[in-house]
Amino acid sequence: MRSRQLANRKPISNSIGSHLFAIIDSRNVQKEILFDWECSSDKKEWAQHMFYQSNNYIRINEENLIEVRNSCSAYTELSYLKKICQFWERRLPSRPMYNWERGDVKDLLSEIMVRTVLDDFKCLLYSPSRLASVSSIFLRSHYALIDGKIPDGLSFLFDGKFKRDAMVPLIENCDATYAEWSASGSYGSVPLAINSLILGNSINIVESEKTLVAVCFFRAWKKSPRHVAGCFRSATKSGRDILQDHSTRRCLLGSILTEEFAKVGLVHIAELPWSSVAEFTSYCRLVGKACMTILLSLSGHRLGELISVNSTDWEYRNDEMFVKEEIEKTLDSIKIPRHFSRLCEVAIRTFWNLSYVDVDIHKMPLFHRGYSSVLAKIICKGGNVQQWIYSYAAMNDNTLREWLDDYYKCEVIPLCPEIKNIHPKIGPHQFRHSWAEFALRRFDDNVEAKIREQFLHKSYASTRKYTDGKLKESVRYALEHDYLTEIVNRIAENPLRKDFMGPAYLRVKKALQKLRILHLSDVEKYIEEIVESVENFLAFEWGFCVMFRDAKNHAKCHDRFTGFPNPVGRGCVQLCTSCPNSMNNLAQRDELIRIAYCHTNIAETHPVTAIGQLSADIVRQIERRLEEE
């Protein structure tokens, strides 16, 4: 399957049987999807029927383009449909899908889920997200066939039991259990110790005196622009830079720079720490790599989301920084404000300050080339600055991945060479996994706010998959049991403190009133009884799920198929804030406020009225929870 941008296209029918589909998404990204598949036309038509049944499909618009919510998701889905159809053609060319047996689907999965190239991953299986995509297609075909919406489809349910039965044989040689694999990702994660080393080195660079000197240089240069190369020793006949020139003769830029140094306590700086403009530019690039690493490590945001940010996309609310990002994977690429911690804020502002233009005036990407001496030349010559920024300032995904790889190899591994054997390769998405691998206490109000950010997944299942399976069930149960015991003891020690809120907290607090009539020797046993009455204890960014055994029927997250509560699969802000089994601490209360702010923005700006109304309902539900304080 190939895709290409639409250009001077001829009229396309976009109907069943077409040789290509012309699609457009919510960002006006237009593509053509070619059905040059190695299979018969009837199988391609089945795939096209399936595509029109997907949730990603919206309609065919007045320009005869297929409107989809996300073009990347559309391309991915069609790529899986292609794999299914080509397998169908090779292995079962004359058999309709409704006559497929379970063994046929397992054979297909052995092709789709097993890697053909040995990467640096121990397990040769693709991530569970690929299995979820394939199972979603088959499940949709099953129900669409029953409803008469498509001519062919799977006759049996592709359910959780079948997925497990199909995958267990494939992971036997991967030194992992099904639970471990099903909750993992193909990206892996950065081990905590190595992540700490990377983060520590990045913070040292960003907060170093040398970086502050660079920031001061750009501030001074913007007040008195001049040829940049002449500011450094290697380009002058005297071998002196602008600071040294200022000490011997009149130099306006040197004078301004001295004043900037005085403002930040750098009066002792007598010369610039770089001998040439090339050295200076290289150092700015290094700071950019360090800032990017801090953002990836402490925010948990996707690289693509960070790339979408520019210098006009930020604001302060209650002395906290919010930056608007495109949430492509889960919110149809609309831009919504997301909270950034103080250290992330420092990283963002530091890198934006390393620019020859004022980023509050010019729309500069978060990851930019505004430190380039080429931009300085354009400014000095009175050229079109905004055109240069538009054409050359931004960096794409591949460039930033190269930045990260280079930073890891050249700046981090030399600090501790043995980590190369432990973790030889690094990628931006690994930081997202590492961030989520913190234990339950990452949501405790005793933890630094630097590591409390939101993922903005559609449901808690999307977040929980990063942490489930990393620990054996018995170990995870012990950790959650101990932490719940600690919380109950904390409430018992000082019931007047308002560290928690929500109906589950009020239930625990009421139960603890019995402690007044118990003998001291019975207190520990009674608290243990309270803890044991909780069947599940889960942590969300926005609160805890304290699932009491006798209150399961009142849970808001019941699975419509099983009839049982499913907080992992269905947990979300809207359901949890109205559930009698929920509880929030102070940090999670603050997170609710941030989430409410984000949904307020969605309610006011989303082009689809129904989605805007859903966000407005979530805001009202959060407001009711906050009023319970």
ChimeraX attribute file (.defattr): number of C-alpha atoms within 10 A of each C-alpha:
attribute: neighborCount
match mode: 1-to-1
recipient: residues
	/A:1	14
	/A:2	13
	/A:3	15
	/A:4	11
	/A:5	13
	/A:6	15
	/A:7	9
	/A:8	6
	/A:9	9
	/A:10	7
	/A:11	10
	/A:12	15
	/A:13	16
	/A:14	17
	/A:15	15
	/A:16	16
	/A:17	18
	/A:18	15
	/A:19	17
	/A:20	20
	/A:21	21
	/A:22	23
	/A:23	27
	/A:24	22
	/A:25	23
	/A:26	16
	/A:27	14
	/A:28	12
	/A:29	14
	/A:30	20
	/A:31	22
	/A:32	21
	/A:33	21
	/A:34	16
	/A:35	22
	/A:36	12
	/A:37	16
	/A:38	16
	/A:39	18
	/A:40	13
	/A:41	14
	/A:42	12
	/A:43	24
	/A:44	23
	/A:45	19
	/A:46	19
	/A:47	25
	/A:48	21
	/A:49	20
	/A:50	22
	/A:51	17
	/A:52	16
	/A:53	17
	/A:54	16
	/A:55	10
	/A:56	18
	/A:57	18
	/A:58	14
	/A:59	12
	/A:60	17
	/A:61	11
	/A:62	7
	/A:63	8
	/A:64	14
	/A:65	21
	/A:66	23
	/A:67	20
	/A:68	25
	/A:69	22
	/A:70	23
	/A:71	23
	/A:72	15
	/A:73	16
	/A:74	20
	/A:75	18
	/A:76	13
	/A:77	20
	/A:78	20
	/A:79	15
	/A:80	17
	/A:81	23
	/A:82	21
	/A:83	18
	/A:84	22
	/A:85	24
	/A:86	19
	/A:87	20
	/A:88	22
	/A:89	16
	/A:90	11
	/A:91	13
	/A:92	14
	/A:93	15
	/A:94	9
	/A:95	11
	/A:96	14
	/A:97	21
	/A:98	15
	/A:99	13
	/A:100	16
	/A:101	12
	/A:102	16
	/A:103	10
	/A:104	16
	/A:105	19
	/A:106	18
	/A:107	13
	/A:108	17
	/A:109	20
	/A:110	16
	/A:111	13
	/A:112	19
	/A:113	18
	/A:114	15
	/A:115	13
	/A:116	10
	/A:117	7
	/A:118	9
	/A:119	9
	/A:120	10
	/A:121	13
	/A:122	11
	/A:123	20
	/A:124	19
	/A:125	21
	/A:126	18
	/A:127	19
	/A:128	18
	/A:129	16
	/A:130	18
	/A:131	17
	/A:132	13
	/A:133	15
	/A:134	21
	/A:135	19
	/A:136	16
	/A:137	23
	/A:138	24
	/A:139	19
	/A:140	19
	/A:141	30
	/A:142	21
	/A:143	17
	/A:144	19
	/A:145	17
	/A:146	15
	/A:147	9
	/A:148	10
	/A:149	14
	/A:150	17
	/A:151	15
	/A:152	20
	/A:153	25
	/A:154	24
	/A:155	19
	/A:156	17
	/A:157	16
	/A:158	20
	/A:159	12
	/A:160	10
	/A:161	9
	/A:162	15
	/A:163	16
	/A:164	13
	/A:165	12
	/A:166	19
	/A:167	20
	/A:168	15
	/A:169	12
	/A:170	18
	/A:171	17
	/A:172	12
	/A:173	11
	/A:174	13
	/A:175	10
	/A:176	15
	/A:177	13
	/A:178	17
	/A:179	16
	/A:180	18
	/A:181	24
	/A:182	22
	/A:183	20
	/A:184	22
	/A:185	20
	/A:186	17
	/A:187	17
	/A:188	18
	/A:189	23
	/A:190	25
	/A:191	17
	/A:192	14
	/A:193	10
	/A:194	16
	/A:195	18
	/A:196	13
	/A:197	15
	/A:198	22
	/A:199	21
	/A:200	14
	/A:201	17
	/A:202	25
	/A:203	18
	/A:204	12
	/A:205	20
	/A:206	23
	/A:207	14
	/A:208	12
	/A:209	13
	/A:210	15
	/A:211	20
	/A:212	18
	/A:213	19
	/A:214	23
	/A:215	21
	/A:216	23
	/A:217	24
	/A:218	21
	/A:219	20
	/A:220	22
	/A:221	23
	/A:222	16
	/A:223	12
	/A:224	14
	/A:225	16
	/A:226	17
	/A:227	13
	/A:228	17
	/A:229	19
	/A:230	16
	/A:231	24
	/A:232	24
	/A:233	23
	/A:234	16
	/A:235	16
	/A:236	14
	/A:237	8
	/A:238	10
	/A:239	12
	/A:240	20
	/A:241	24
	/A:242	25
	/A:243	22
	/A:244	18
	/A:245	20
	/A:246	19
	/A:247	13
	/A:248	10
	/A:249	10
	/A:250	11
	/A:251	15
	/A:252	18
	/A:253	22
	/A:254	23
	/A:255	17
	/A:256	20
	/A:257	24
	/A:258	23
	/A:259	15
	/A:260	20
	/A:261	20
	/A:262	14
	/A:263	11
	/A:264	11
	/A:265	9
	/A:266	16
	/A:267	12
	/A:268	9
	/A:269	14
	/A:270	14
	/A:271	15
	/A:272	20
	/A:273	15
	/A:274	19
	/A:275	18
	/A:276	20
	/A:277	19
	/A:278	14
	/A:279	13
	/A:280	20
	/A:281	18
	/A:282	15
	/A:283	18
	/A:284	22
	/A:285	19
	/A:286	20
	/A:287	24
	/A:288	28
	/A:289	26
	/A:290	27
	/A:291	27
	/A:292	24
	/A:293	26
	/A:294	25
	/A:295	25
	/A:296	23
	/A:297	25
	/A:298	22
	/A:299	25
	/A:300	23
	/A:301	23
	/A:302	19
	/A:303	20
	/A:304	16
	/A:305	16
	/A:306	21
	/A:307	19
	/A:308	19
	/A:309	20
	/A:310	22
	/A:311	20
	/A:312	16
	/A:313	18
	/A:314	15
	/A:315	14
	/A:316	10
	/A:317	10
	/A:318	5
	/A:319	8
	/A:320	13
	/A:321	17
	/A:322	21
	/A:323	21
	/A:324	22
	/A:325	22
	/A:326	19
	/A:327	21
	/A:328	21
	/A:329	17
	/A:330	14
	/A:331	18
	/A:332	19
	/A:333	18
	/A:334	17
	/A:335	22
	/A:336	21
	/A:337	23
	/A:338	21
	/A:339	25
	/A:340	23
	/A:341	20
	/A:342	15
	/A:343	19
	/A:344	23
	/A:345	18
	/A:346	18
	/A:347	24
	/A:348	21
	/A:349	15
	/A:350	20
	/A:351	26
	/A:352	26
	/A:353	21
	/A:354	28
	/A:355	26
	/A:356	24
	/A:357	24
	/A:358	17
	/A:359	19
	/A:360	11
	/A:361	9
	/A:362	14
	/A:363	18
	/A:364	25
	/A:365	23
	/A:366	24
	/A:367	23
	/A:368	22
	/A:369	25
	/A:370	26
	/A:371	24
	/A:372	22
	/A:373	19
	/A:374	14
	/A:375	22
	/A:376	24
	/A:377	18
	/A:378	13
	/A:379	18
	/A:380	14
	/A:381	11
	/A:382	9
	/A:383	13
	/A:384	11
	/A:385	15
	/A:386	14
	/A:387	10
	/A:388	15
	/A:389	19
	/A:390	12
	/A:391	8
	/A:392	14
	/A:393	20
	/A:394	19
	/A:395	14
	/A:396	12
	/A:397	12
	/A:398	9
	/A:399	11
	/A:400	19
	/A:401	16
	/A:402	13
	/A:403	19
	/A:404	19
	/A:405	17
	/A:406	15
	/A:407	19
	/A:408	20
	/A:409	17
	/A:410	11
	/A:411	16
	/A:412	20
	/A:413	18
	/A:414	12
	/A:415	13
	/A:416	11
	/A:417	11
	/A:418	11
	/A:419	15
	/A:420	14
	/A:421	8
	/A:422	11
	/A:423	14
	/A:424	12
	/A:425	14
	/A:426	19
	/A:427	18
	/A:428	24
	/A:429	20
	/A:430	22
	/A:431	29
	/A:432	24
	/A:433	23
	/A:434	21
	/A:435	25
	/A:436	19
	/A:437	20
	/A:438	14
	/A:439	14
	/A:440	20
	/A:441	12
	/A:442	21
	/A:443	26
	/A:444	20
	/A:445	17
	/A:446	10
	/A:447	12
	/A:448	12
	/A:449	17
	/A:450	13
	/A:451	21
	/A:452	23
	/A:453	21
	/A:454	19
	/A:455	18
	/A:456	19
	/A:457	14
	/A:458	15
	/A:459	17
	/A:460	20
	/A:461	18
	/A:462	18
	/A:463	21
	/A:464	19
	/A:465	23
	/A:466	22
	/A:467	20
	/A:468	20
	/A:469	19
	/A:470	17
	/A:471	13
	/A:472	12
	/A:473	13
	/A:474	8
	/A:475	11
	/A:476	16
	/A:477	14
	/A:478	11
	/A:479	15
	/A:480	18
	/A:481	18
	/A:482	13
	/A:483	16
	/A:484	21
	/A:485	17
	/A:486	14
	/A:487	16
	/A:488	19
	/A:489	16
	/A:490	13
	/A:491	18
	/A:492	18
	/A:493	11
	/A:494	10
	/A:495	15
	/A:496	9
	/A:497	9
	/A:498	11
	/A:499	16
	/A:500	22
	/A:501	21
	/A:502	22
	/A:503	20
	/A:504	21
	/A:505	23
	/A:506	14
	/A:507	14
	/A:508	18
	/A:509	16
	/A:510	11
	/A:511	14
	/A:512	20
	/A:513	12
	/A:514	11
	/A:515	15
	/A:516	9
	/A:517	8
	/A:518	11
	/A:519	8
	/A:520	10
	/A:521	8
	/A:522	10
	/A:523	17
	/A:524	12
	/A:525	11
	/A:526	16
	/A:527	20
	/A:528	15
	/A:529	11
	/A:530	16
	/A:531	23
	/A:532	15
	/A:533	15
	/A:534	19
	/A:535	14
	/A:536	18
	/A:537	20
	/A:538	17
	/A:539	23
	/A:540	23
	/A:541	26
	/A:542	27
	/A:543	27
	/A:544	22
	/A:545	24
	/A:546	25
	/A:547	23
	/A:548	22
	/A:549	12
	/A:550	10
	/A:551	14
	/A:552	19
	/A:553	13
	/A:554	14
	/A:555	21
	/A:556	21
	/A:557	21
	/A:558	18
	/A:559	13
	/A:560	9
	/A:561	6
	/A:562	8
	/A:563	10
	/A:564	13
	/A:565	19
	/A:566	17
	/A:567	24
	/A:568	20
	/A:569	17
	/A:570	19
	/A:571	24
	/A:572	22
	/A:573	23
	/A:574	17
	/A:575	16
	/A:576	25
	/A:577	26
	/A:578	17
	/A:579	20
	/A:580	22
	/A:581	25
	/A:582	25
	/A:583	25
	/A:584	29
	/A:585	20
	/A:586	18
	/A:587	23
	/A:588	23
	/A:589	23
	/A:590	16
	/A:591	21
	/A:592	23
	/A:593	17
	/A:594	21
	/A:595	24
	/A:596	21
	/A:597	19
	/A:598	21
	/A:599	23
	/A:600	21
	/A:601	17
	/A:602	23
	/A:603	22
	/A:604	13
	/A:605	14
	/A:606	19
	/A:607	12
	/A:608	10
	/A:609	12
	/A:610	11
	/A:611	14
	/A:612	19
	/A:613	17
	/A:614	14
	/A:615	23
	/A:616	19
	/A:617	16
	/A:618	22
	/A:619	23
	/A:620	14
	/A:621	18
	/A:622	22
	/A:623	15
	/A:624	13
	/A:625	20
	/A:626	17
	/A:627	8
	/A:628	9
	/A:629	10
